[in-house]
Amino acid sequence: MLRAESLGITFKERPPLRLPPLSLQRGEKVLIQAPSGAGKSTLLNLIAGILRPTTGDIEFEGVWHSQRSDRQLDQLRATSMGLVFQTFNLVDYLNGWDNVTLPLRLAKQGITPRVRQTIQDIATDLQLPLSCLGRKPNQLSIGQQQRVALVRALITQPKLILADEPTSALDPDASAALLGLITRRLSPEQSLLLVSHQQGIESLFDRVQTLEFDHA
Amino acid sequence: MLSLAWASLRARAFTVGLVWLALMMSVFLLLVSDRLSRAAQDGFNRSINGVDLIVSTKTGPLETLLYSVFHIGQPLSNLDAKHLEQLNQDPTIDWAIPIALGDSHGEFRVVATQAEYFERLRDARNQPMRFAAGQAFNGPTDVVLGAQVAHQLNYQLGQSIQLSHGSGGLGKAHDDLQFRIVGILAATGTPADQSLFVSLEAHSLLHLGWSNGRRIVPLDRLEWDSLPPVDSVTAVFVGLKNPLTLFQTARRINNEPNAAMSAVIPGVALAQLWSIVDRIEAIFSLLGGFIVIMSLLGVLALSLTALDARTREMAILRACGASPLQLAGLVMAEALWIALSAAGFAFLLTHVGSLAMSEWLTREFAITPHHEWWVAREWLLMMTVVGLTLLCSMIPAIRVFRRSLQSGLNA
């Protein structure tokens, strides 16, 4: 369902970057191991359609990114992808609930009772107390903030979850526990692409790929 | 997007509040100065209501207006009884009320006229003059006070006061002659508020027995019942039977063969006079405009400086599916909130303020601001400020747009 070929990108003030090929099957959970600062964020930006590659292309669900308009890529991100970063995932002036429903509001989708139920279910599965959704990010612990961000990433039932070291701010035990909750929460239709340099979590994934980025 | 913008502004309440306050105050200032200057112009244009023509000796229309209506300066010569008679016999003229100036009470001028003055002349709202207390003068030692005179000097009905010969408090008090206050006019919003009114007979009385500024005959030796008829007046207020004959009558008076009189149409002369005063108003508007521009720069500075601190927020919004255009829209929506609420609040403040201060302004400055919600000029002014704010906000909005296209998410 995801294929990236001969990706390369040129930046104004940074050396150009060539990315190794990458592919992902439907329902597959892949761990990408790469050192920090190697270009993982750029890779995720490219897959999410936030950045356009200078060379190469990405195929998602049978359509190449180059064939989609910017607006279509934005919509794709709002409806078919869930993104989670390392830290600071939440808009600090919105409470947990408003953060979670942000993709829906940006995609101009209504918040139906069913959506509410889904949010509650995901929060329960990720062991996030519902009361946390009423609080602002600065009133939540790091672990709770990451859980809110995960609820948001899962709320649209996305086909692909892109996660950039989502648990690295947590201690190893808590990190492994939360990753376990995430992988168990995913349906067989949902794929996960998780970038991390954390060791000892490989067993939670179907496949581990080590990426070598080429800074030309 | 608007609710997101609102939440974002609320999170920065203090800094946003300061910028909002600056913009609000500047719009308020602009609205107030506009409303006051229009009220002043209105009041100015209504300084004399109910009068079709002002007839005086041959002078320029501005001079006539200045001394007969605003009581500024002195006429070079007076009209005499013969002229008054001539006006009274003019078939197109309905009524002619003479006024005689030349006396004062402290800083206020005394207008000697007929009691009919109070029936014929109208206040700034074009309503008949009203007495707040008492009535028109009836005897030669009765005096009627304008609202501001009574208020400022704290005079009551029945009190006795002295009038001075001459003006501006420099004259000599006719100290042996006491005038009794028999009436106090309600505020009119015209120069009448700053005047005292006596009968023409009283005017003669005041001047009787004086020669070259010195009294030669004491008052107690005067025969009260044998006062001489009024032989000279400063100007005559004229009402026409048919307003359509206005220009024709004015022309006829001005073209009198002996060229002794000139007739001034108050509206025309007032417009001429205002065009001089108007420049001050233009300067005020210009200053107001500058202040608005400065506070707009404040709004601009606020959103530009906030941008760097908001890189993360923009990245999250992008990740959640916001397009660069939506992010630019967010920045503009924030500016729209600030502008709309500042302009709205400023308008409300102006409106409530002018309602609350109306009476005081009328009493103290003879300015009566209007209280209408819809005045095209004011709304245009507010819309201009809102429009300019939006225009300014395009600078940070474009920056956000371009940055979000180039930089992506930096995790």
Interface residues (C-beta under 8 A of the other chain):
Chain A: K12 K40 S41 T42 L44 N45 A48 I50 L51 D70 R71 D74 Q75 R77 A78 T79 L83 F85 Q86 F88 N89 L90 V91 D92 Y93 L94 D98 L102 P103 R105 L106 A107 R152 D164 E165
Chain B: L4 A7 S8 R10 A11 R12 R312 E313 I316 L317 R318 A319 C320 G321 A322 S323 P324 Q326 Q406 G408 L409 N410 A411
